[in-house]
Amino acid sequence: MQLTITYFALLRDQRGLDTETIDSPAATPAELYTQLAEQHSFTLPSSALKVAVNDDFAHWTTPLKDGDTIVFIPPVAGG
């Protein structure tokens, strides 16, 4: 299925892209992040991230559908 992934902060830096559309067999955001982390050597564990599907915060076990947009949200540092 085709999924659009948006990256922020450290993940964007590690991937070198803001957004991409990929074909993936991943059934959940957890499976998708595992796939992407292996492909792109992401250093953040999923436990440090929040996930959103189609602009709504979601659980890591939310079923994905063809055409979904997924955002992995890393911790925010500020001051």
C-alpha positions as CSV (number, residue, x, y, z in Angstrom):
1,M,0.0,0.0,0.0
2,Q,1.1,3.6,-0.6
3,L,1.8,5.7,2.5
4,T,3.0,9.2,2.9
5,I,5.5,9.9,5.7
6,T,6.4,13.3,7.1
7,Y,9.6,13.7,9.0
8,F,10.5,16.4,11.6
9,A,13.6,17.4,13.5
10,L,16.2,14.6,14.0
11,L,14.3,12.2,11.8
12,R,14.2,14.7,8.9
13,D,17.9,15.3,9.3
14,Q,18.7,11.6,9.4
15,R,16.4,10.8,6.4
16,G,17.4,13.9,4.4
17,L,13.7,14.6,3.4
18,D,10.7,16.3,4.8
19,T,8.2,14.0,3.1
20,E,8.1,10.9,1.0
21,T,5.6,8.5,-0.4
22,I,6.5,4.8,-0.2
23,D,5.0,1.4,-0.9
24,S,5.0,-0.6,2.3
25,P,3.4,-3.8,3.6
26,A,3.4,-2.4,7.2
27,A,0.0,-2.9,8.9
28,T,0.6,-0.5,11.8
29,P,2.7,2.6,12.5
30,A,4.9,0.4,14.8
31,E,5.7,-1.9,11.8
32,L,6.3,1.1,9.5
33,Y,8.7,2.7,11.9
34,T,10.7,-0.5,12.4
35,Q,10.9,-0.8,8.6
36,L,12.0,2.8,8.2
37,A,14.4,2.7,11.1
38,E,16.2,-0.3,9.6
39,Q,16.3,1.3,6.1
40,H,17.5,4.7,7.2
41,S,19.4,4.0,10.4
42,F,17.2,6.2,12.6
43,T,18.7,6.5,16.1
44,L,15.5,7.3,18.0
45,P,13.5,4.4,19.5
46,S,9.8,4.4,18.8
47,S,9.3,4.8,22.6
48,A,10.7,8.3,22.3
49,L,8.2,9.3,19.5
50,K,4.5,10.1,19.1
51,V,2.7,9.1,16.0
52,A,-0.1,10.7,14.0
53,V,-2.1,9.2,11.2
54,N,-4.0,11.5,8.9
55,D,-3.5,14.5,11.2
56,D,-4.7,12.8,14.4
57,F,-2.6,11.4,17.2
58,A,-2.8,7.6,17.0
59,H,-1.7,4.5,18.8
60,W,1.3,2.5,17.5
61,T,-1.2,-0.3,16.8
62,T,-3.6,1.7,14.7
63,P,-4.3,-0.2,11.4
64,L,-2.9,1.6,8.4
65,K,-4.8,2.0,5.1
66,D,-3.7,2.7,1.6
67,G,-3.2,6.5,1.2
68,D,-2.7,7.3,4.8
69,T,-0.3,10.0,5.9
70,I,1.9,9.2,8.9
71,V,3.9,11.6,11.0
72,F,6.5,10.4,13.5
73,I,6.9,13.2,16.1
74,P,10.2,13.3,18.0
75,P,10.7,15.0,21.3
76,V,10.8,18.7,21.2
77,A,13.6,20.7,22.8
78,G,13.2,24.3,23.6
79,G,14.1,27.1,25.8
